[in-house]
């Protein structure tokens, strides 16, 4: 009898593993569910795994050394920064990110955060919660049709956000060395910083993008600008961002991601009065959840079938 191929689920996340388990079992796989984020203990049977579905656990050289037969990794996210790309290449492992599962949701969430920050909805809600009304609301929102929206990154999500937001803003500009988007005026990076009233980040986390927006870049931004980030928290120096919010250099920030999730209780942006922070839910909808839970497993099955 031919042995059944072994697949891994590297760690248990906020996504249910049950849909993937059913898909892989029906396709003839034995599946081992690991807790690589907690322990590197590996059942002997798992060492013969040919493929893995990655969650949040960091998959570095020790992971690849533990699974010498591994040839394919699928991620349940657009980003693949949890996988050490150098180690994967050295072991001949193909890494396949999940593409397009929540483009609509994340773009819509970016727009929602933009509106919340620009209309000061968090402050307005606080006024009502305190039993007060209009005369206690001491902020003047800006008219969007007089503002410039700047997009850093014009991939699927950035381009979709541009499409949603373009009717609302006077001008939409964008920086991306490898992509353009309809209705978005291409500009250089420093021009983007200087001309954006609202700057929204739509980038993967890579060595060259980590800390992309730091104190120096914030200093180049238009005074009173807002920053939106629905990509990865590590794109931004959050201490520098908090300082800029404190001193009024920036008007506000809308963040669905932080540099540590969940944040510590004393994180400077967790309860900042100029920040709207949501708990990394920009990707979420009933439709996207089905895709996240099923599509990586379906892709694994297709890859294995193509091998013949």
Secondary structure, 3 states (H helix, E strand, C coil): CCCCCEEEECCCCCCCCHHHHHHHHHCCCEEEECCCCCCCCCCHHHHHCCEEEECCCCECHHHHHHCCCCCEEEECCCCCCCECHHHHHHCCCEEECCCCCCHHHHHHHHHHHHHHHHCCHHHHHHHHHCCCCHHHCCCCCCCHHHCEEEEECCCHHHHHHHHHHHHHCCEEEEECCCCCCCCCEECCHHHHHHHCCEEEECCCCCCCCCCCECHHHHHHCCCCEEEEECCCHHHECHHHHHHHHHCCCEEEEEECCCCCCCCCCCCCCCCCCCEEECCCCCCCCHHHHHHHHHHHHHHHHHHHHHCC
